[in-house]
Amino acid sequence: MHERSSGDDLANQLRRELDRYSPGGKLPSSRALVERFRVSPVTVSRALAQLAAEGLVVTRPGAGAFRAQPRSAITPTGDTSWQEVSLSADAATELVPRTVDASGVLSSLAAPPPGVIEFNGGYLHPSLQPERAMGAALARAGRRPGAWSRPPMEGLTELREWFARGIGGAITAAEVLIAAGGQSALTTALRALAPPGAPVLVESPTYPGMLAIARAAGLRPVPVPVDADGVKPALLADAFKATGARVFVCQPLFQNPTGAVLAPERRAEVLRIAREAGAFVIEDDFVRRLVHEDAGPLPRPLAAEDPDGVVVHVGSLTKATSPSFRVSALAARGPVLERLRAIQVVDSFFVPRPLQEAALELVGSPAWPRHLRAVSAELKTRRDTMTAALRLNLPELALPHIPFGGYHLWLRLPDGTDEPALVTAALRAGVAVTPGRPYFSAEPPAAHLRLSFAAVAGTEEITEGVRRLRAACAF
């Protein structure tokens, strides 16, 4: 019998038998299921993964499968239907109605069900995070004099100096603001630079979280295509002329999702085009510290080559540490800096001082460069493992660019592939992947997937995840 249909049949049989077990009760071992139903271990694995994805069982590596705890009944609530009228009342008067849609962000933030391999994650696996170093830094930070007092609104001077050195060029600490993570910094930048209803130029494809920020602010994202060398300058110039936009958001280094690095000959062109258009460039330098071991020297941030205040730079510690270590920086020159500072103060006052002190303790410790070297080597190994597994098991998927930094691969699916159906089938097979559609602000040219190799436990899980993905593909 075909492996997929056998897995569905076994899942149906086990689903009917679940009432035999109390919540938390252990199901028969995989070996026992193989012998009883005369199926392969692959079929058993597929069936259990499907039940885990449905929330009916919980799989624990090395321990087995267990019946999941029943979901608690939802307490009836009052009638909230009136909110539909209230929340949409302004739509008729807005030039570009706001849409608050977090689905694209949640695709990489939501944890998959137990037993499902996490190819959709956007952060380092706990085994790659510097947990011991962060804990020690936080403990030392709490004992610093004044650690629990109010910090300067712009952030601690030492921390601003550290970020300024990382940017380079003529950027000084006085031109840096400390923010609560890259997402918060991007939100502040877009609110400062573009009024509601305005167009904002974005790379295509691009980070869904940035698209969500723009749309929630009532902005209109306008796509500018990228290739293996980053954004195309001629198309960027055309987009500025056609729309009158005054903001362009880009990721010049290891772009999300393509992994592209803006080519040297395009860097000055992008700055020149924006300057002539009287526009700002928001540089999202989100993953500079996740460079792979085999990468050559990295280009400097665009902000380091910008004497005229065109670039508003966003840098962050989060990707290289932990999703909960939300410390980032905004850097800008000229009058826009005061507007950025004012918006940030109104929104959040300041980043908690203990977290800023902990960041200083972390980046100043001997553990910090050791951590970056270890992550650099491990990400290269994982990238190579995933690339090799895809070429062996899924040669139908086009991999146009292998990045030398970041934590994911961007794959083009064969023409005619039903992207949502494939994502659903993959989850049933026990692997969570990120669909490509949320990365496009307009209609995508083809179906895509983004696969992360940083959020899994190791190379064995990468190999198994690709095998499961192969089983979910119909081509």
N, C-alpha and C positions, 0 to 999 in steps of 0.2 A: 504493500500500500504506500502511496505517496507520503513522505515524511510529514508534510504540512497537515494533510487531512488526518493522519494518525494522531498528531499532536492535538488537533481539535477534538477528535473522538475521545482521547484519553482525558482531556480537560473536562469535557462534558460528563464523563463517567465519575471523575473525582469530585466534580461539583455536586453531583447527586448524592455522593456518599459523605459529604462534609458534616452532616448532622450526626454522624456516628461519633464525632470527636467533640469534646468540650472545648470552649475557647482557650487557646494556648496549648491544646493537646497536640502531640506529635503525630504526624502522618507516617505511613510506612516509608522505609528508606527507598532511595532510588533503585537500589539493587532489587529490593523486594517487588517494587512496581514493575521493573523490567521482567522479572520471572513470572509474576502473576499475569500480566497482560501480554506477554510475549512481544514486547516492542523494544526498540533500541534505546540506549541511554540518551541519545539526542532527543527522541520523542518525549521521554520523561522530563528532560530539562525544559523543552518547549512548553509542555503542558503546565508545569509548575510556574514557569515565568508568566504564562498567561493568567493563571489564577492570582499570582502576586500582583500583576498589573491591575487586576480587578479589585484588589483589596481583600480577597477571600483567604489567602494564606500569607504567611511570612516565612521567607527562606533565610536561614542563617548559615553562612559558610562553615563547614565542618561539623555542624550540629544537625542539619536537616530542615524539613519543612514543617510548619506548625499552623494550626487553624488560627486565623486572625481574630482579635477581639471584636465583638459586634459593635457597630457604630451606634452611638447614643442617639436616642430619639430627639428630634428637634422640637423645642418648646414653641408652641404657636405664638406668633407676635401680632402686634397691631396692624392696622391697615396703613401701609406706606405708599399707596398708589398716588397720593397727592404729590409726591416728590417728582414724579414724571413731568408734571406741569411746571413746577417751580424750577427744576434744573434746566428745562428747555426754554424757559420764557425769554431768555436773551438771544436765542438763536436767530430770531427774525431780524434783529437789529445789528448783528455782528457781520462784518465784511467777510471774515473767514471764521466760521463757527469753531469753537474749541472742541476737541475730541480728546477725552482723557481715557486712553487705551493702554493698559500695561501688558497686554498679551505678548507683545514681542519681547519685552524685558523678562516676563515670567518664564518664557521658554528656556532661559538659561539660569534663572534663579530658583525655580521650583525643584525641590529634590524629588527624584523619581521614586516609585515604590520600592520596597526592599527586594533585593535580588535582581534588580534591573541595573545594567551597566550604564554609567553616566557619561555618555558622549556629548551631552548637552550642557555641561557645566561651564561656568565662566570664571572659576577661581581654582587655585591650587588645591590639590587633595591634602587633607590634614597631614599626611606623611611628608609632604613637601613644604609645609608651612614652618617657620621658625618659632614653634610654640614655646620651647624652653627659653629662647632668647627674648621673645616678647614678654613672657611671664616675668623674667628677671628684670627686664627694662621697666615694666609697669611697677614692680615692687620698689625698685630704686627711685623711680619717678615720684612715687607717693611719699618718699622721705625727703625730697628736695625742699629747701626753704621756700615757702610761699607756693608750694605745688597746688594748694587748694584755694588759692586766692583768684581773683578775677584777672585774666590775662589781658594784654593789650588787644584792642579790637582787631587790629591787623594780624595778630599772631605774635608768638614769641620771636624776638629779634634773632636769636641764634638759629631757630628753625627756618626763618625767612632767609637768613644768610646761607644756610645749607642748600636750600632749594635754588637760590640765585647762583651759587657755584655750579650746581648741576646743569643749569641752563647755559651758562657761559656767556661769552660776548661781554657787553657792557651792562648787563642787567645787574642791578644792585638790590640789596635787601629792602630798600625803601620802595621798590617797585613790585614787591611780592605781597600777596595776601594769603593767609592760611585758611583753607576751606575744609569742610567735612566730607571729603571724598570727591572723586571725579564727577559723579553724577550731579552733586550739589554745585560744584564749580561750573559745570556746563550750563546748569539752569541759571545761575547768576549771570554768566556771560551773555546768554541769549536774551535774558530779560533786559540787560543793560544796553544791548546794541540794536535790538529790533523791536519796534512797536507792534502791538497786536494788528494782525491783518497784513503785515509785510511779508514779502518773499524772503526766504533764506536759502542760499545755495548749499547743497550737500553732495558729497560723493555718492556715486551709485555703483554698487551697493554700499551701504553704510550701517553703522551701529544702530539697532532699533531703539535703544534707550534715548539716543539723541533725537530721533524722529518723534518719539513720544513726548519729549520735553517741548519740542517746537510746536507740535499740534496742540498740546495742553495750554500753551501760551497764545494760541490763536494765530500762529505763524503758518506760512505756506511753504513747505519744503519743495525745492526745485532740484531735480537730479542733474548731476554732471558726471558722465561716465568716467570710470577709471580703467586702466589696463595694468599690465605687469610693472609699469614704471610710475604708477600713481595717476593722479588726475591729469586729464588731457588739457593743456593750457589753451589751445585754440577754442575748445568747447567751453572752457571756463570764461573766456573773454566774450564769447557769443552769449552766454547765459547772463552775464552782467548787463550787456547791452539790451537784451530782450526783456529783462525783468526789472531793471533798475534796482536790483538788490544791493544792500550795503553790508552784507555779512556772508562769508563763506566758511563753512565748518569742515575741517579735514583732519586726517590722521596720517601725517607724512611718513611715520615709521611703523612698519608691520601693521598695515591698515586692517581694520576689522570690517568685513570678514576675509578679504582676499589675501592678506599678508604682504601686500605690495609695499615697497619703499619708494618714496618719491625720488625720481632720478636726479642726479646732480644738475643736469642741464635744465631741468624743469623748476628747480627751487627758486632761482632768481626770477624766472618768468612768472610764477604764481604771485610772488610779492609785487612785481612790477604791475601786473594786470589789476590786482586789487587796489594798489595805490592809485593808478590812473582812474579807477572807477570810484575813488573816494570811499572804499569799503574796508572793513576789518576782516582779518583771517583769524578764526578761532582754531588754534592748534591743539588738538587733543593728543598729548604725548603719553598715552595711558600705559604703555607696556615696554618702555625703554629698558627697564631693569629685568626683563625676561628674555634677554638675548640668548641665543643658543651658542654652545661651545665652539662650533665651527664657523661662526660669523666673523667677518672681518671688522675693521674699525667702523664704528657707527657714525653717521652724519650728525652734525650738531642740530639742536632744535632750530626751527625757522626763526624763533625769537632772538637767537644769538646773532643772526645776520640781518636784523631789522632795526636800523637806527631811527626810523620814522614813526614808530608806534602803530604800525599796521597790524601786528600780530598780538593777539591776546592768548597767552600760553596757559595750558592746563596740564599739570603734572601731578602724579599720585603715587603713594606708597602702597595702596591697597592690593593691587594685583600681585605684587611681589611678597606680600606678607599674609594677610588674612582678610576675608570679606568684612570682618568686624573691626579691622584696623583702618578706620576711615579718616585718613589724613592726606590732604592734597594741597596744591598751591595754584593760585592765579597770579600771572605776571603780566603787567601791561605798563605802557608809557604814555604820559600826557594826561589830559583832562579825563579820559575814560577811566583812569584808575580810581578817581574819586567817586565816579558813578558806581563802579563795581563795589567799592567799599561800602557805599551807602546802602545799596541793595542787600548786600550780605548782612550788614548790621540789622537792617529792618527785618530780614527773614529769620535770622538765627542768633543775633547778638555776636557770638563768637564760638570757636571750637573749644570744648572743655579743656582747661589747662592741664589736668593730669594726662590726657591723651597726647597733647603736644609735648609735654615733658617726657613721656614714654617714647615718643618718636625720636626725640633727641638722644635719649639713652640708647635706643636700639641702633640707630645709624652711626653712633659714635663708638660702638662696642666692637671688639675683634670678631664677634660672632657674625656681624653683618656681611663683611666681604666673604667669609667662609660660606655663609648661606647662599649668597648670590652665585658663587662658583659652583656649589653643589647643584643648585637649581638649573644653572646653565647646562651642566653636563647631563642631568637627568632629562631635561626637556629635549635635547638633541636625541638621546636614546629613544625616548617615547615617539618623537616625530618620525624617526627612521623606522621604528617598529610598525607604526600605523601605516606609513607609506608602503612598506614592503607587503604588509598584510592586504592592503587594498589592491595593490597591483597583482597579487597572487589570486585573491578570491573575487575581486570585483573589478576586473579590467575594463568593464563597460563604463565605469565612472571616470570622467575626465578630471585630472588633477593638473590644471594649467600652471600652477605655481607652488613650489615647495619653499616655505618661508624659513628664514634663519633667525627668527625671533617670534615671540608670542606663544600661543598655546592651542592652536587649532589649524585644521585644514579646510579648504573651501573646494567643494566638489560640484561639478556640473553633471546633472543626471541626463540619461539619454532622452532624445526628443520624444515627446508624447507621454513621458512619465507623469503619473498622477502623484504629485508631491505630497498632499495631505494623506492620501491612502498609504503611501510608502511609510510616512512617519508613524501612522497608526499601526501598520503591520510590524514595523520595527519594535514598537513598544510591546506588542503582543509577543514578539519573539524574545523579549527580555533585554532590549537595548534602547535607550532614549537618545534621540538625535534631534538637532535643531533644524527646522525647515528654513529654506532660503527666502521665502516670500516676505517675511517681516523686514528684511534688510533692504528692500526696495521701496522708494517713496512713490513710484509709479509702477506700471505694469512691468514685470521682470521679463528679460529676453528669453529665459529658460528656467527650468526647475533646478534647484540647487539644494545641497545639504551642507551644514557646517558641523564638523566633528571635532570635539575637543579631546586632547590627549593628556590634559593636565589634571582633570578632576577625578580620574580613576586611580585605583590602588597601585597599578604597575603595568609592566609590559604584558604579563600573562592575561590580564583583564582586557588589554587592548586587542590582543589576538583573538580572544573569545568573543569580544564585542563585534569585531569585524565578521567573524564566523556567523554570529547571530544575524547580523545585518544581511549577509549573503542569503541566509535562509528566508529572510523577509522579502527579498527582491523577486519580482516576477519576471524580470528580463534576463 
